[in-house]
């Protein structure tokens, strides 16, 4: 199944919650750790932390499967879910989509801000960016 990732970018939130909902993020974290699981097992883990309906977990995992983030296969009476993409690949995809969108609509502002931000907050990364630009310019 192709990745059909559509998300809202919420820059004020932390980590993957910037692009996935809190429940989606928790489910993905469990599956990236365990590699495969059922709704029942994920529900059991989530229930240790909070009161949550089985059907809520089932619906969320089904939607993640429809988006192409999870693979779903039937084993006996249950569906078994596994990540369709690694956490690192997911983060790279999100970064590409966000940066592509910003550069497409606000190229000058995006580039100027990125350079200013790196100069202020992370000069080593600015040097790395400079080297990457030089390498691509040759």
N, C-alpha and C positions, 0 to 999 in steps of 0.2 A: 504494500500500500504506500502510495506517495505521501510525503509529509504535507499536510494541509494546515500549516500552522498560521493561525490568525490570533493576534493578541492585542491587548491594550498595554501600552507602555506607561507605567506609573513611576516616574523617576523618584518620587519621595519615599517609596517603599524600599525595603531591604532585600537583597539577593534576588532569587528567582521569582519572588512575589511581585517584583517589578513587572513581570510579563505573564505569570500564571497566577491564578488565585491561590490563597493560602492552602486550601484543601488539595488542589492539584499539585502544588509544590510538595506538600507532605507525602502524597501518594508517590510522586515521582522519586522523591528521596528514598523512600522505602524500596521501590523497585530497582533503582540504581544500585542500592546496597545488596539486595537479595537476588537480583537478576530475573526472577520470575515468582509470581504469586497469584493467589485467587482473591476474589472480593472478600471472601470469608476471613482469610488471614489478614488482609489489610484492615478490614473492619475491626478485627480483634485488637490489632496494634493501636489503631486510632482510638478505640473505646477505652484503652488504658489511660489516655490523656484527656478525653472529654466525652460528653454524651453526644453520640452521632448515630443517625439511622443507617441501617444496612443499605436501604434503597438509595440514600444519598451517596454513599461510597460507590455502589454499583453504577449509578447514573454518571458520576464523575469519571469513573474508569472507562465506561463505555464511550463517553465523549472524548476522552484522551485517545482512545483507540480510533474513533472517527477522524480525529485530527491527524492521525498518523504518528503520534508520539509513542503509543503503545501498540504492540502486536497482541492479538487475541486469538487463541485457538481453543477449541473444545476438547477437553479430556474427560471422558465419562459424562457426568451430568453438569460439570462445572467448566467455566471458562478459565483458562490460565493466561495471565497477562505477563508480558515481558517488554522491556524498553525497546523501541524501534530505533532509538538513537541514544548514544552515550551522553552523559551530562556535559562533557567537554564539547561534543558536536552540537548539542542543543545551545549551549552558551555562544559558540561561534556563529551559529545560524541567527540567533537573536541579535547579536552585535552587528552582523552584516546587515540585517534588515533595518535596524535602527539607524546605523550610519548611512546606509544607502538612501533611506528616506530623508535624513537631514541634509545630506549632500545634494540630493536631487532638488530639494526645495530651497535650501539655504546654504549653498556651497561656500560662499565667501565668509559668512558669519560662522559657520561650523568650523572651518579650517582655522580662522583667526582665533576663535575661542579655544580650540584644542591646543594650539601652540601657546597661547597665553596661560592656559590652565597648567600645562606641563611645565612651563618656565617657572611658574609660581610654586606649584605643589610637588613636582617631581622632575627636577632637572636631568636626572639620569635617563628617564624615559624620553625626554626631549632629545638627548644625545642619541639614543637608540633610534628615534624617529629620523633624525638627521642622517644617520648611517644608512637606514633603510631607503631613504630618498636617494642618497648618493648611489647605492647599489642598483637601484632601479633606473637611474639616469644613465648608466653606462651602456 
